[in-house]
Structure formats: C-alpha cells, structure tokens
Amino acid sequence: MTNNKSKSKPEAEKEDKTPDEMAGEILDAVMTHVPFDGWSEDSIKKAADDVGLSRAYIKLAFPEGAADMVDAYLKRIDTEMLKELHKLPVDEIRIRDRISTAVKLRMEINQKNREVVSRTVAFLAMPQNTPLSVRSLWRTADMMWRWAGDKATDYNHYTKRVILSGVYSTTLLYWLNDDSEGYADTWGYLDRRIENVMQFEKVKSKGLKFLDNIPGLADIFGPKSHKQKDTDKTDKADKS
C-alpha cells in the first residue's frame, strides 16, 4: 500500500499565501543568517529551507534577491522609527534636539540587530549597490526632517537632507565601533555633529540675508538703470 504523505498544515497555509504576504516571514528568516553569512545567496538558501519554501517562491517575493531584502529591511526600520517618533511631543522639543533625538532613536532600534546593521553597511558599500545606498539614506533623512516639522520646498529641502544624511551615516559608523558604556562616545559625537550643522545653518542664514541686499543683474542693467542714466543726464543739463 502506497502512502501518499500529505503536506503539513503549515506548509499548505504558506502555499495559500501570496509572496507579498510571506515577504515579512522570509525576511525574518534571512536575517537570522545575515550575521554569519551576510546578505548573500547562502543566507537566502538557508532561509528558504527554514521556512519550507522554494527558491522560486522567494524570488517572487524579492525579485532582486539580497538587494530587495536589504531595502525591505531598511524600510521596516524606517517605519518602526517613525512610529516611535510620533509618540514624542515634538512641539515641546527644540529643532536641534528633534534631529538628534531621531538619529539616536534610529541607533537604539538598530541595537537589536547590531551585527545585521554591520553587514548591511558592508553590503551597501559595494559599488553596485550605491543607488540603493543613496536612495535608502535619503529616505531615512527625509522621514526625520518631516517628523521634525521641516516644510521647506526650495533648495533648503535638499541641503537639509544631504547634511542629515552625512550626520546619520557617519554617526552610524561611529556607533558600530563604539564600545563605551551606553554608547556615550557616540552620543557625544552626535552632539558635536549637530552643533556643526547648527553653526552652518546660522552662517548660511546670514549669507542669504546679505545676498538679499545685493542687486541682481536685472537691477543693474534693467530699465531702472536706464532711467537713472536719463536722470543723470537731465541733472547735468540743468547744471550746465
């Protein structure tokens, strides 16, 4: 008598779900191997065995493989960060403290998977992953500024995010190598970077006010300048 073993209930339930619905579970499984094997094919293969899914199924959930998984992981952290930030009384926090609070909170969330973060930084440092690195870093900085209340739509919108991207990324690298108690050295480093940013903003603000008082080319060579020349000619004629 042939025994046709039926699939277990968990396996059947998984097959009933779409790849998008399974993406979170797959990502969790991969992350358990990332500290040892990085964001690699080995991690994905082991995760597939863990969750009882074929590589083809996982490919449907993450078409670009490890790159899509890293992006999903970073989006997950962004979402968690924003959720925690919205619990804070932002109106009662100074603007400079809002930014440092956001960066610090991001580090505290990362603390749960510090080795995963280290492996992620290494993955994003690869030349072929530069677009993903820039895109994800910009997304994080944009979320932080929006939570902080930034409503700039001019070039300040971009400069603020570029500067914060630099602050966050360098602080992250400092944090990964920090063995001080409670990461005190990292928070000191972060405070100094934020202070530098605030000083830059002050200088930039003064510079923009100065530029506002400088006449543009239209003022120098425009209709008003011709009128002024005509007036000068008239004054000379009256005096002669």
C-alpha positions in Angstrom: 0.0 0.0 0.0 1.4 3.3 -1.1 1.4 6.1 1.5 0.9 9.4 -0.2 2.0 11.7 2.6 0.0 14.9 2.6 1.6 18.2 3.1 1.7 19.5 6.7 -0.9 22.2 7.6 1.8 25.0 8.0 3.2 24.2 4.5 -0.3 24.2 3.0 -1.1 27.5 4.7 2.1 29.1 3.3 1.3 28.0 -0.2 -2.1 29.6 0.1 -0.4 33.0 0.8 1.0 35.3 -1.8 4.7 36.0 -2.0 4.0 39.6 -0.7 2.2 38.2 2.3 5.1 35.9 3.0 7.7 38.6 2.5 7.9 39.5 6.2 8.5 35.9 7.3 11.0 35.3 4.6 12.9 38.5 5.6 12.9 37.4 9.3 14.3 34.0 8.3 17.1 35.6 6.2 18.1 38.0 9.0 18.9 35.1 11.3 21.6 34.1 8.9 22.9 37.5 7.9 25.2 37.9 11.0 27.1 34.9 9.8 26.8 34.8 6.0 25.9 38.4 5.2 23.2 39.4 2.7 24.2 36.6 0.4 22.8 33.6 -1.6 23.9 31.4 1.3 21.6 33.3 3.7 18.7 33.1 1.2 19.2 29.4 0.6 19.3 28.6 4.3 16.2 30.8 4.9 14.3 29.0 2.2 15.0 25.7 4.0 14.0 27.2 7.3 10.6 28.4 6.1 10.0 25.5 3.8 9.7 27.5 0.6 11.3 27.0 -2.8 13.9 29.5 -4.1 11.5 30.2 -7.0 8.8 31.3 -4.5 11.3 33.6 -2.6 12.3 35.0 -6.0 8.7 36.1 -6.5 8.8 37.9 -3.1 12.2 39.5 -3.7 12.9 39.6 -7.5 16.3 41.4 -7.0 17.3 39.0 -4.3 19.5 40.4 -1.5 19.2 44.0 -2.7 15.4 43.8 -2.4 15.7 42.2 1.1 18.1 45.0 2.3 15.7 47.6 1.0 12.8 45.9 2.8 14.8 45.6 6.0 15.7 49.3 5.9 12.0 50.3 5.2 11.0 48.2 8.2 13.4 50.1 10.4 12.2 53.4 8.9 8.6 52.5 9.8 9.5 51.5 13.3 11.5 54.7 13.8 8.6 56.9 12.6 6.1 55.0 14.8 8.3 55.7 17.9 9.0 59.3 16.9 5.2 60.0 16.6 4.9 59.1 20.3 7.0 62.0 21.3 5.7 65.6 22.0 7.6 67.1 19.0 6.2 70.6 19.6 8.0 70.6 23.0 11.4 69.7 21.6 13.8 72.2 20.1 14.6 71.8 16.4 18.2 70.7 17.0 17.1 68.2 19.7 14.5 66.8 17.3 17.2 65.8 14.8 19.5 64.4 17.4 16.5 62.5 19.0 15.6 61.0 15.6 19.2 59.8 14.9 19.6 58.5 18.4 16.3 56.6 18.2 17.4 55.1 15.0 20.5 53.7 16.6 18.5 52.3 19.5 16.2 50.5 17.2 19.3 49.1 15.3 20.8 47.9 18.6 18.6 44.8 18.4 20.4 43.6 15.3 23.8 45.4 15.5 25.6 42.7 13.5 22.9 42.8 10.8 23.5 46.6 10.6 27.2 46.0 10.2 26.6 43.5 7.4 24.1 45.9 5.8 26.6 48.7 5.8 29.2 46.4 4.1 26.6 45.4 1.5 25.6 49.0 0.7 29.3 49.9 0.4 29.7 47.7 -2.7 29.8 49.9 -5.8 26.9 48.1 -7.5 24.7 48.9 -4.5 25.4 52.7 -4.5 22.0 53.7 -5.9 20.3 51.6 -3.2 22.5 53.2 -0.5 21.8 56.7 -1.6 18.1 56.1 -2.0 17.6 54.5 1.4 19.8 57.1 3.2 17.8 59.9 1.6 14.5 58.2 2.6 15.6 58.0 6.3 16.8 61.6 6.4 13.6 62.8 4.7 11.5 61.0 7.3 13.5 62.5 10.1 13.1 66.1 8.8 9.4 65.7 8.1 8.8 64.5 11.6 10.9 67.4 12.9 8.5 69.8 11.1 10.5 70.8 8.0 8.3 72.2 5.3 11.0 73.7 3.1 10.3 73.4 -0.7 13.2 75.3 -2.0 16.9 74.2 -2.2 16.9 74.1 1.6 14.7 70.9 1.3 17.6 69.2 -0.4 20.6 70.7 1.5 19.0 69.7 4.9 18.6 66.1 3.8 22.1 65.9 2.3 23.6 67.3 5.5 21.5 65.0 7.7 22.4 62.0 5.6 26.0 62.8 6.3 25.4 63.2 10.0 23.4 59.9 10.2 25.8 57.8 8.2 29.0 59.0 10.0 27.3 58.6 13.4 26.2 55.1 12.4 29.8 54.1 11.6 31.0 55.6 14.8 28.3 53.7 16.7 29.3 50.4 15.1 32.8 50.7 16.5 31.8 52.2 19.9 32.3 50.0 23.0 31.8 52.8 25.5 29.1 52.3 28.2 25.7 53.2 26.9 27.3 54.4 23.7 28.2 57.6 25.5 31.0 58.3 23.0 28.6 58.0 20.1 26.1 60.4 21.6 28.9 62.9 22.3 30.0 62.6 18.7 26.4 63.1 17.5 26.0 66.3 19.6 29.2 67.7 18.1 28.0 67.0 14.6 24.6 68.5 15.3 26.3 71.6 16.7 28.4 71.9 13.5 25.1 71.7 11.4 23.5 74.4 13.5 26.5 76.7 13.1 26.4 76.1 9.4 22.7 77.0 9.3 23.5 80.3 11.1 26.2 81.2 8.7 24.1 80.2 5.7 21.2 82.3 7.0 23.4 85.4 7.4 24.8 84.8 4.0 21.4 84.6 2.4 20.3 87.9 4.1 23.5 89.5 2.8 22.8 88.3 -0.7 19.2 89.6 -0.5 20.7 93.1 -0.3 22.9 92.7 -3.4 21.3 93.9 -6.6 20.9 91.4 -9.3 21.8 91.8 -13.0 18.3 92.9 -13.8 18.6 95.7 -11.2 22.0 96.8 -12.6 21.3 96.6 -16.3 17.5 96.7 -16.4 15.0 99.5 -17.1 15.6 101.2 -13.8 19.3 101.7 -14.6 18.4 103.4 -17.9 16.0 105.7 -16.1 18.7 106.5 -13.6 21.1 107.3 -16.5 18.5 109.6 -18.1 18.0 111.3 -14.8 21.8 111.8 -14.5 21.8 113.4 -18.0 19.0 115.7 -17.1 20.7 116.8 -13.9 23.9 117.5 -15.9 21.9 119.5 -18.5 20.2 121.6 -15.8 23.6 122.4 -14.2 25.2 123.4 -17.5 
